[in-house]
Amino acid sequence: MKVKVRRKAHFNAAHRLYRPDWTDSKNESVFGKCSNPHYHGHNYKLMAEVEGEIDPETGFVIDMKLLKTVIYEHVTSYLDHKNLNEQIDEFSNLNPTAEHIAVVIWNRLRPHVADHLTLKITLYETERNSVEYSGS
């Protein structure tokens, strides 16, 4: 029997959506206020969902304490109160859209979740806007 478990986390970060190969005018036309050269921030909400069979010995799909620790060590402490464009290596050549942030988070967590379990990331950039990524 497959069961999904979820762990919620939060982090705050600033970013600017822009392409350096475009003019300021084109960046503003495509990305609007999000292309502000002085950056802007979000209070991100993250949901990490792990799905798999219940372990008959422990009764867990995954130990939630482990999931909490992995999220903190590899995502929250890495991204919280950072300027994504300037301080996070993955975004040195990657526009830090919500879509890309979700993929980066998944890539940072996947090595720490057992191979037989599936991982899905849901990232809420605002109360109304969210993205999901599950590695495909």
C-alpha positions as MATLAB code, in Angstrom:
seq = 'MKVKVRRKAHFNAAHRLYRPDWTDSKNESVFGKCSNPHYHGHNYKLMAEVEGEIDPETGFVIDMKLLKTVIYEHVTSYLDHKNLNEQIDEFSNLNPTAEHIAVVIWNRLRPHVADHLTLKITLYETERNSVEYSGS';
ca = [
       0.000    0.000    0.000;
       1.473    3.355   -1.059;
       1.160    6.352    1.222;
       2.145    9.997    0.733;
       3.685   11.980    3.566;
       4.329   15.706    3.475;
       6.601   18.118    5.312;
       6.080   21.877    5.142;
       8.910   24.415    5.387;
       9.355   28.146    4.880;
      12.135   30.417    3.708;
      12.458   34.049    2.686;
      14.543   35.093   -0.291;
      15.040   37.937   -2.745;
      15.512   37.642   -6.480;
      15.283   39.443   -9.772;
      13.848   37.891  -12.912;
      15.821   39.007  -15.920;
      17.985   37.885  -18.778;
      21.289   39.712  -19.079;
      21.224   39.270  -22.855;
      17.972   41.295  -23.079;
      17.536   45.031  -22.790;
      16.067   46.512  -19.612;
      12.991   47.377  -21.648;
      12.471   43.793  -22.842;
      13.086   42.407  -19.327;
      10.484   44.794  -17.933;
       8.065   43.903  -20.718;
       8.373   40.161  -20.032;
       8.954   40.046  -16.251;
       7.221   43.275  -15.132;
       7.888   44.357  -11.537;
       9.846   41.155  -10.992;
      12.671   42.569  -13.139;
      13.329   45.397  -10.638;
      17.125   45.896  -10.676;
      17.001   46.377   -6.890;
      15.364   42.944   -6.443;
      12.207   41.958   -4.574;
      11.422   39.198   -2.086;
       8.986   36.452   -1.230;
       8.010   34.436    1.809;
       8.200   31.038    0.147;
       6.291   28.027    1.409;
       7.630   24.626    0.493;
       5.867   21.287    0.633;
       8.028   18.193    0.214;
       5.949   15.095   -0.523;
       7.402   11.613   -0.304;
       5.453    8.587   -1.524;
       6.134    4.920   -1.047;
       5.293    1.705    0.689;
       4.979    1.662    4.460;
       7.999   -0.036    6.008;
       6.627   -3.077    7.912;
       9.251   -2.706   10.662;
       8.917    1.025   11.405;
       5.451    1.841   10.083;
       6.999    4.826    8.257;
       7.199    5.725    4.596;
      10.111    7.946    5.686;
      11.158    9.065    9.131;
       9.706   12.589    9.347;
      12.569   13.679   11.642;
      14.972   12.718    8.861;
      12.905   14.576    6.268;
      12.801   17.656    8.519;
      16.581   17.568    8.938;
      17.278   17.034    5.235;
      15.014   19.955    4.248;
      16.661   22.204    6.809;
      20.248   21.249    5.939;
      19.909   21.241    2.153;
      17.196   23.815    1.434;
      16.079   26.099    4.244;
      19.499   26.991    5.639;
      20.848   27.259    2.071;
      18.167   29.599    0.658;
      16.747   31.468    3.653;
      17.417   35.225    3.712;
      19.543   35.043    0.581;
      19.619   36.963   -2.665;
      19.137   34.055   -5.031;
      20.749   35.814   -8.014;
      23.879   36.814   -6.136;
      24.380   34.223   -3.392;
      23.166   30.884   -4.730;
      25.472   29.098   -7.177;
      22.671   27.359   -9.079;
      21.290   30.745  -10.142;
      24.536   32.241  -11.405;
      23.383   31.361  -14.942;
      19.765   30.374  -14.278;
      16.851   32.795  -13.969;
      15.436   32.228  -10.439;
      11.810   31.735  -11.435;
       9.573   29.729   -9.125;
       9.847   26.870  -11.620;
      13.641   26.855  -11.479;
      13.676   27.241   -7.686;
      11.442   24.158   -7.352;
      13.786   22.143   -9.598;
      16.851   23.286   -7.617;
      15.135   22.264   -4.364;
      14.200   18.855   -5.775;
      17.777   18.326   -6.992;
      19.166   19.211   -3.555;
      16.752   16.845   -1.740;
      16.630   13.866   -4.115;
      20.023   12.392   -3.129;
      18.868   12.278    0.505;
      15.588   10.416   -0.103;
      15.786    6.650   -0.677;
      15.652    5.649   -4.347;
      12.518    3.530   -3.901;
      10.548    6.611   -2.739;
       9.156    9.302   -5.012;
       9.696   12.977   -4.232;
       7.504   15.887   -5.269;
       8.151   19.532   -4.457;
       5.399   22.133   -4.317;
       6.663   25.682   -3.967;
       4.304   28.540   -3.116;
       5.779   31.859   -4.187;
       2.616   33.659   -3.113;
      -0.683   32.543   -1.631;
      -2.072   32.308   -5.178;
       0.936   31.090   -7.182;
       2.594   27.709   -6.823;
       4.588   25.257   -8.905;
       5.156   21.509   -8.602;
       8.108   19.423   -9.686;
       8.596   15.682   -9.324;
      11.708   15.037  -11.345;
      10.188   14.423  -14.739;
];
